[in-house]
Amino acid sequence: MENSLSETLITFYPLAGRFIEDRNFVDFNDQGAEYLIAQVVVAFSPTVLAVQLNMFDCGGLAIGVPLSHKVADGFVIFTFFQAWAAACRFGNTTEVVTCPSFKMGSLLPARDTDKLKILVPEEYGVTMVTKRFVFDELAISTLKAKAKAIGEVSRVVVMTAVLWKARILAVQAKHGLLWPSLLNISYNLQGKTGVIAQFKTSECKLDFNDLVALLGNSIRETAADCLKTEDADDLFTLMISSMTEIHEILEKNETDICVFTSVCGWVNSVHKPSDIVLMMDTECGRGIEAWETLEKKRTC
């Protein structure tokens, strides 16, 4: 385990660095990650990555891995685990797993910036219920055929439209009217480059095809805005402007705000972090599982 982790960290070298809090960047000082076997009491060390290996008498083991989300997004986290597993099984990572590139300094170079104002929701005690819904390949194909008039759409887009519509109807049932809804999509910088795309519904007809079209058009418009940027400063300003607008809308508490990412497929309400729908691939890779967690009183 230890040798394979070392091998994996050669590729994922930012995870072995240190996050400089007041300057918002990772210092690649080669100090390494924290690796613990069993339970060890040590003074707090702000590492990016820590690993604890728990070994049981029956021969089994469990691995605990806290990894800083300030440094790694969902794509990097899941790819890191795949690469580590490949290193354990085959002795290498590059021949089995396509690892992300961390040479993106020319696109978004490290810089000294003021910390963004992040609104932390107040804790509230409620009973939560999680339900699992599986959409197989046939169900997704049916949804894509329903949206065929709009053009070629991905399974992620049609499922996002289905889940967003369900979310809007649930909020409408709660408030007694069609509540404004804002859906934000964060692109994966390791694949497609973009900023937060915003889709708003208010008094428009709540139709599945309308939502699919709104998603597709907004994604294309956001991609076009990114292509218009001339340098890293323009792209950074575009990102900050989107995030600032969302925080301003959130403070007014007049709009239901949802966040979506197709990297690990999660959708959640920003001001109610426990209301969340987690989407992931089915085992065959062509369907989608949706794990929905809501307040018990809001479930059927």
C-alpha positions as CSV (number, residue, x, y, z in Angstrom):
1,M,0.0,0.0,0.0
2,E,2.7,2.5,1.0
3,N,4.9,1.8,-2.1
4,S,2.0,2.0,-4.5
5,L,0.8,5.3,-2.8
6,S,4.3,6.7,-3.3
7,E,4.2,5.7,-7.0
8,T,0.8,7.3,-7.5
9,L,1.8,10.5,-5.8
10,I,4.6,11.0,-8.4
11,T,1.8,11.7,-10.9
12,F,-0.5,13.4,-8.5
13,Y,2.3,15.6,-7.0
14,P,0.1,18.5,-5.9
15,L,-1.5,16.2,-3.3
16,A,1.9,15.9,-1.7
17,G,2.3,19.7,-1.3
18,R,0.9,22.2,1.2
19,F,-2.0,24.5,0.7
20,I,-1.0,28.1,1.5
21,E,-4.2,29.5,3.1
22,D,-3.5,33.2,2.8
23,R,-2.4,33.1,-0.8
24,N,-4.8,30.4,-2.2
25,F,-2.3,28.1,-3.9
26,V,-0.5,24.8,-3.4
27,D,3.2,24.9,-2.6
28,F,4.9,21.8,-4.2
29,N,7.6,21.5,-1.5
30,D,7.8,17.7,-1.7
31,Q,7.0,17.2,1.9
32,G,4.6,14.4,1.1
33,A,1.2,13.2,2.2
34,E,0.3,12.0,5.7
35,Y,0.1,8.2,5.8
36,L,-1.3,6.6,9.0
37,I,-1.7,2.9,9.9
38,A,-4.3,2.4,12.6
39,Q,-5.0,5.3,14.9
40,V,-2.2,7.7,15.7
41,V,-2.4,10.7,18.0
42,V,-0.3,13.5,16.6
43,A,-0.4,17.3,16.5
44,F,-2.6,18.7,13.7
45,S,-0.7,19.0,10.5
46,P,-2.5,20.8,7.6
47,T,-1.7,18.3,4.9
48,V,-3.6,18.1,1.6
49,L,-3.9,14.3,1.8
50,A,-4.0,11.9,4.7
51,V,-4.4,8.1,4.6
52,Q,-5.3,5.7,7.5
53,L,-5.2,2.0,7.0
54,N,-7.4,-0.1,9.3
55,M,-6.5,-3.8,9.5
56,F,-9.0,-6.3,10.9
57,D,-8.4,-9.7,12.5
58,C,-10.5,-11.4,9.9
59,G,-8.0,-10.3,7.2
60,G,-10.0,-7.4,5.8
61,L,-9.0,-3.8,5.7
62,A,-10.6,-0.4,5.4
63,I,-8.9,2.7,4.1
64,G,-9.9,6.2,5.3
65,V,-8.8,9.1,3.0
66,P,-9.5,12.7,3.8
67,L,-8.5,14.9,0.9
68,S,-8.7,18.7,0.7
69,H,-11.4,19.8,-1.7
70,K,-9.6,23.2,-1.9
71,V,-7.0,21.4,-4.0
72,A,-8.7,18.5,-5.7
73,D,-12.2,18.5,-7.4
74,G,-14.3,15.4,-7.8
75,F,-12.6,14.4,-11.1
76,V,-9.1,14.5,-9.6
77,I,-10.2,12.7,-6.4
78,F,-11.9,9.7,-8.2
79,T,-9.1,9.5,-10.7
80,F,-6.5,9.5,-7.9
81,F,-8.3,6.5,-6.3
82,Q,-8.4,4.7,-9.7
83,A,-4.7,5.4,-10.2
84,W,-3.8,4.2,-6.7
85,A,-5.8,1.0,-7.2
86,A,-4.1,0.4,-10.6
87,A,-0.7,0.9,-8.9
88,C,-1.6,-1.7,-6.3
89,R,-2.8,-4.2,-8.9
90,F,-0.4,-3.7,-11.8
91,G,2.5,-1.7,-10.3
92,N,2.0,1.4,-12.4
93,T,-0.7,4.0,-13.2
94,T,0.0,5.6,-16.6
95,E,-0.7,2.4,-18.6
96,V,-4.1,1.7,-17.0
97,V,-5.5,5.1,-16.0
98,T,-5.5,8.4,-17.9
99,C,-4.2,10.8,-15.2
100,P,-5.1,14.5,-15.2
101,S,-2.6,17.2,-16.1
102,F,-1.6,19.7,-13.4
103,K,0.3,21.9,-15.9
104,M,-2.4,24.5,-16.1
105,G,-0.6,27.5,-14.7
106,S,-0.7,29.2,-18.0
107,L,-4.5,29.1,-18.0
108,L,-5.1,30.0,-14.4
109,P,-1.8,30.9,-12.7
110,A,-1.5,31.1,-8.9
111,R,-2.0,34.6,-7.6
112,D,-2.6,36.5,-4.4
113,T,-6.3,37.1,-4.1
114,D,-8.7,38.1,-1.4
115,K,-10.6,35.1,-0.1
116,L,-14.0,34.7,-1.6
117,K,-17.0,35.3,0.6
118,I,-18.5,31.8,1.1
119,L,-21.9,31.7,2.8
120,V,-22.0,28.8,5.3
121,P,-25.5,27.6,6.0
122,E,-26.7,27.4,9.6
123,E,-27.0,23.9,10.9
124,Y,-30.6,22.7,11.4
125,G,-31.8,19.4,12.9
126,V,-34.2,17.5,10.6
127,T,-34.8,13.8,9.8
128,M,-33.3,12.9,6.4
129,V,-34.3,10.1,4.1
130,T,-32.2,8.8,1.2
131,K,-33.8,6.9,-1.7
132,R,-32.0,5.3,-4.7
133,F,-33.4,5.5,-8.2
134,V,-31.9,3.7,-11.1
135,F,-32.4,4.9,-14.7
136,D,-31.3,2.2,-17.1
137,E,-30.1,2.6,-20.7
138,L,-33.6,2.1,-22.1
139,A,-35.1,4.8,-19.8
140,I,-32.4,7.3,-20.7
141,S,-32.8,6.5,-24.4
142,T,-36.5,7.2,-24.2
143,L,-35.8,10.6,-22.6
144,K,-33.2,11.4,-25.2
145,A,-35.8,10.4,-28.0
146,K,-38.3,12.7,-26.3
147,A,-35.9,15.6,-26.7
148,K,-34.8,14.6,-30.2
149,A,-36.5,17.7,-31.8
150,I,-34.0,19.9,-29.9
151,G,-31.0,18.1,-31.4
152,E,-28.4,15.6,-30.1
153,V,-28.3,15.8,-26.3
154,S,-26.2,13.8,-23.7
155,R,-27.6,11.5,-21.0
156,V,-26.3,13.9,-18.4
157,V,-28.2,16.8,-19.9
158,V,-31.5,14.9,-20.1
159,M,-31.1,13.5,-16.5
160,T,-30.2,17.0,-15.3
161,A,-33.4,18.3,-16.9
162,V,-35.5,15.5,-15.3
163,L,-34.0,16.1,-11.8
164,W,-34.2,19.9,-12.1
165,K,-37.9,19.7,-13.1
166,A,-38.6,17.5,-10.1
167,R,-36.8,19.9,-7.9
168,I,-38.8,22.9,-9.2
169,L,-42.1,21.0,-8.7
170,A,-41.1,20.1,-5.1
171,V,-40.3,23.7,-4.3
172,Q,-43.6,24.8,-5.9
173,A,-45.6,22.3,-3.8
174,K,-43.9,23.8,-0.7
175,H,-44.5,27.5,-1.5
176,G,-47.8,27.1,-3.4
177,L,-46.4,28.8,-6.5
178,L,-43.7,28.4,-9.1
179,W,-40.6,29.6,-7.2
180,P,-37.7,31.1,-9.2
181,S,-35.0,28.5,-9.7
182,L,-31.3,28.9,-10.6
183,L,-29.2,25.9,-11.7
184,N,-25.4,26.3,-11.8
185,I,-23.1,24.0,-13.7
186,S,-19.4,24.0,-12.8
187,Y,-17.2,22.6,-15.7
188,N,-14.3,20.3,-15.2
189,L,-11.1,22.2,-15.9
190,Q,-9.3,18.9,-16.7
191,G,-11.7,18.3,-19.6
192,K,-14.0,21.1,-20.8
193,T,-13.0,24.6,-19.6
194,G,-15.8,26.9,-18.5
195,V,-17.4,28.8,-15.7
196,I,-20.6,28.5,-13.9
197,A,-23.5,28.4,-16.4
198,Q,-26.7,29.9,-15.0
199,F,-30.2,28.7,-16.0
200,K,-33.2,30.6,-14.6
201,T,-36.9,29.7,-14.5
202,S,-39.6,32.0,-13.3
203,E,-43.0,32.2,-15.1
204,C,-42.0,30.1,-18.1
205,K,-43.9,26.9,-18.9
206,L,-42.3,24.1,-17.1
207,D,-41.8,21.7,-20.0
208,F,-39.1,19.0,-20.2
209,N,-38.0,20.0,-23.7
210,D,-37.9,23.6,-22.6
211,L,-35.5,22.8,-19.8
212,V,-33.3,20.6,-22.0
213,A,-33.1,23.4,-24.6
214,L,-32.3,26.0,-21.8
215,L,-29.5,23.7,-20.5
216,G,-28.0,23.2,-24.0
217,N,-28.2,26.9,-25.0
218,S,-26.8,28.2,-21.8
219,I,-23.8,25.7,-21.9
220,R,-23.0,26.8,-25.4
221,E,-23.3,30.5,-24.5
222,T,-21.0,30.0,-21.5
223,A,-18.4,28.1,-23.6
224,A,-18.6,31.0,-26.2
225,D,-18.0,33.6,-23.4
226,C,-14.9,31.6,-22.3
227,L,-13.5,31.5,-25.8
228,K,-13.8,35.3,-26.0
229,T,-11.4,35.7,-23.0
230,E,-8.0,36.9,-24.1
231,D,-5.9,35.9,-21.1
232,A,-6.0,34.3,-17.6
233,D,-7.1,37.5,-16.0
234,D,-10.2,37.7,-18.1
235,L,-11.2,34.1,-17.4
236,F,-10.5,34.6,-13.7
237,T,-12.8,37.7,-13.7
238,L,-15.5,35.8,-15.5
239,M,-15.4,33.0,-12.8
240,I,-15.4,35.5,-9.9
241,S,-18.3,37.5,-11.4
242,S,-20.4,34.3,-11.7
243,M,-19.7,33.3,-8.1
244,T,-20.4,36.8,-6.8
245,E,-23.7,36.9,-8.6
246,I,-24.8,33.6,-7.1
247,H,-23.8,34.7,-3.6
248,E,-25.8,38.0,-4.0
249,I,-28.9,36.0,-5.1
250,L,-28.4,33.6,-2.3
251,E,-28.4,36.4,0.3
252,K,-31.8,37.6,-0.9
253,N,-33.3,34.2,-0.2
254,E,-35.8,34.6,-3.0
255,T,-34.6,32.0,-5.4
256,D,-34.1,28.2,-5.1
257,I,-30.4,27.6,-6.1
258,C,-29.1,24.3,-7.2
259,V,-25.6,23.3,-8.1
260,F,-24.7,20.6,-10.7
261,T,-21.5,19.0,-11.8
262,S,-21.2,16.2,-14.4
263,V,-17.8,15.1,-13.0
264,C,-19.2,13.2,-10.1
265,G,-22.8,14.1,-10.9
266,W,-24.1,15.8,-7.8
267,V,-27.0,18.2,-7.6
268,N,-27.8,20.0,-4.4
269,S,-29.5,23.1,-3.0
270,V,-26.9,25.6,-1.8
271,H,-28.8,26.9,1.1
272,K,-30.0,23.4,2.2
273,P,-26.8,21.3,1.9
274,S,-28.6,18.1,3.1
275,D,-31.1,18.2,0.2
276,I,-28.9,16.5,-2.4
277,V,-29.2,14.2,-5.4
278,L,-26.0,12.3,-6.2
279,M,-25.7,10.9,-9.7
280,M,-23.3,8.3,-10.8
281,D,-22.8,5.7,-13.5
282,T,-24.5,2.3,-13.3
283,E,-22.2,-0.7,-13.4
284,C,-22.6,-1.1,-17.2
285,G,-21.6,2.6,-17.6
286,R,-24.6,3.4,-19.8
287,G,-27.3,4.1,-17.1
288,I,-27.4,6.5,-14.2
289,E,-28.1,6.0,-10.5
290,A,-29.6,8.9,-8.5
291,W,-29.3,8.9,-4.7
292,E,-31.7,11.5,-3.4
293,T,-31.5,12.8,0.2
294,L,-34.4,15.0,1.3
295,E,-36.1,16.0,4.5
296,K,-38.5,13.2,5.5
297,K,-41.6,15.4,5.4
298,R,-40.9,16.2,1.7
299,T,-40.7,12.6,0.6
300,C,-43.6,10.4,-0.5
